[in-house]
Amino acid sequence: MTRNTRLALLGIAVMIIVVAVVVIGGGSSGETKGSGPATVVVKDAKPVGGPKDITFKEGGTVDLTVKSDTADEVHFHGYDVHKDVPAGGSVHFKFPAKIDGRFIVELENHKVTLANVTVEP
C-alpha cells in the first residue's frame, strides 16, 4: 500500500468519525431547541416518551400544545397559565417568553410533569 493510499484511507476514516459524532451528538430524545412550536402527547395521564425538555428564547414566543386522552387541567408553572384539556382534546399555550428560567408544565390533578421548559436569555 502506497503512502498516498494510506493518507486517503486515514482521511476517509476521519470524515466518518466526524459525521458519526455530529449525528450522535445532534440526536436528543426529548429535547426541542429554539423558539419553535412544541407538542406533548399524553396517554393514560402520562407524557408519551416521558417529560419533554423544551427550550425557548427569552423575547421570543412560548408555543406549546398538549394533546391528551385524559381530562385534567394543564398548568404552566412560573407563568401561572392553566387550561382545562378534555379527554381526547388539546390545549395550546402561546404567549411572550418574558421570564427566563426553568418551568414545569404539569397535568395538575394527576400531579404528573409533562414538560420541563427552559426560557433562555
C-alpha positions as CSV (number, residue, x, y, z in Angstrom):
1,M,0.0,0.0,0.0
2,T,1.4,3.3,-1.0
3,R,1.8,6.3,1.3
4,N,-0.9,8.3,-0.7
5,T,-3.4,5.4,-0.3
6,R,-2.8,5.2,3.4
7,L,-3.3,9.0,3.7
8,A,-6.5,8.8,1.7
9,L,-7.9,6.0,3.9
10,L,-6.9,7.9,7.0
11,G,-8.8,11.0,5.7
12,I,-11.9,9.0,4.9
13,A,-11.8,7.4,8.4
14,V,-11.6,10.9,10.0
15,M,-14.5,12.1,7.9
16,I,-16.6,9.1,9.0
17,I,-15.8,9.7,12.7
18,V,-16.7,13.4,12.4
19,V,-20.1,12.6,10.7
20,A,-20.8,9.9,13.4
21,V,-20.1,12.4,16.2
22,V,-22.4,15.0,14.6
23,V,-25.2,12.6,14.1
24,I,-25.0,11.0,17.5
25,G,-24.5,14.3,19.3
26,G,-27.3,16.0,17.4
27,G,-29.9,13.5,18.3
28,S,-31.6,14.1,21.7
29,S,-34.7,12.0,22.5
30,G,-36.9,14.5,24.3
31,E,-35.5,17.9,23.7
32,T,-36.7,20.7,21.5
33,K,-34.3,23.6,20.9
34,G,-35.1,27.1,19.8
35,S,-38.3,29.0,19.8
36,G,-40.3,26.8,17.5
37,P,-43.6,25.2,18.5
38,A,-43.5,22.0,20.6
39,T,-46.1,19.3,21.3
40,V,-46.5,16.9,24.2
41,V,-48.8,13.9,23.8
42,V,-50.4,12.5,26.9
43,K,-51.6,8.9,27.1
44,D,-53.1,7.3,30.2
45,A,-52.3,10.5,32.1
46,K,-48.5,10.3,31.3
47,P,-46.4,12.1,28.7
48,V,-45.5,9.7,25.8
49,G,-41.8,9.2,26.0
50,G,-41.5,10.8,29.4
51,P,-41.4,14.5,30.3
52,K,-40.2,16.6,27.4
53,D,-37.3,19.1,27.8
54,I,-38.2,22.2,25.8
55,T,-36.2,25.4,25.3
56,F,-37.4,28.8,24.2
57,K,-35.6,32.1,23.8
58,E,-36.5,35.0,26.1
59,G,-38.1,37.7,23.9
60,G,-39.5,35.0,21.6
61,T,-42.8,33.1,21.9
62,V,-43.7,30.1,24.1
63,D,-45.6,27.9,21.7
64,L,-46.7,24.6,23.3
65,T,-49.6,22.2,22.5
66,V,-50.7,19.4,24.8
67,K,-52.8,16.6,23.3
68,S,-54.3,14.4,25.9
69,D,-56.5,11.3,26.2
70,T,-57.1,12.3,29.8
71,A,-59.3,15.2,31.0
72,D,-57.4,17.4,33.5
73,E,-56.0,20.9,34.0
74,V,-52.7,21.7,32.3
75,H,-50.7,24.2,34.4
76,F,-47.7,26.1,33.0
77,H,-46.0,27.0,36.3
78,G,-44.0,30.2,36.7
79,Y,-46.1,31.9,34.1
80,D,-49.1,30.7,36.1
81,V,-51.2,29.9,33.0
82,H,-53.6,27.0,33.1
83,K,-56.1,25.5,30.8
84,D,-58.6,22.6,31.0
85,V,-58.0,19.9,28.5
86,P,-60.9,17.5,27.7
87,A,-60.3,13.8,27.2
88,G,-59.3,13.3,23.6
89,G,-58.7,17.0,23.2
90,S,-55.8,19.5,23.2
91,V,-54.8,22.9,24.6
92,H,-52.5,25.4,23.1
93,F,-50.3,27.8,25.1
94,K,-48.9,30.7,23.1
95,F,-47.5,33.8,24.9
96,P,-44.4,36.0,25.0
97,A,-41.4,34.4,26.7
98,K,-40.8,37.3,29.0
99,I,-39.5,35.4,32.1
100,D,-36.3,33.4,31.9
101,G,-35.7,30.3,34.0
102,R,-36.9,26.7,34.3
103,F,-40.6,25.9,34.5
104,I,-42.7,22.8,34.9
105,V,-45.8,22.1,32.8
106,E,-48.0,19.7,34.8
107,L,-51.1,17.6,34.5
108,E,-52.3,19.4,37.6
109,N,-54.9,17.0,39.2
110,H,-52.8,13.9,38.4
111,K,-49.6,15.7,39.6
112,V,-47.7,14.5,36.5
113,T,-44.9,16.6,34.9
114,L,-45.5,16.8,31.2
115,A,-42.6,19.1,30.3
116,N,-39.6,20.9,31.7
117,V,-39.4,24.3,29.9
118,T,-36.3,26.5,29.9
119,V,-36.6,30.1,28.7
120,E,-33.0,31.2,28.0
121,P,-31.9,34.8,28.0
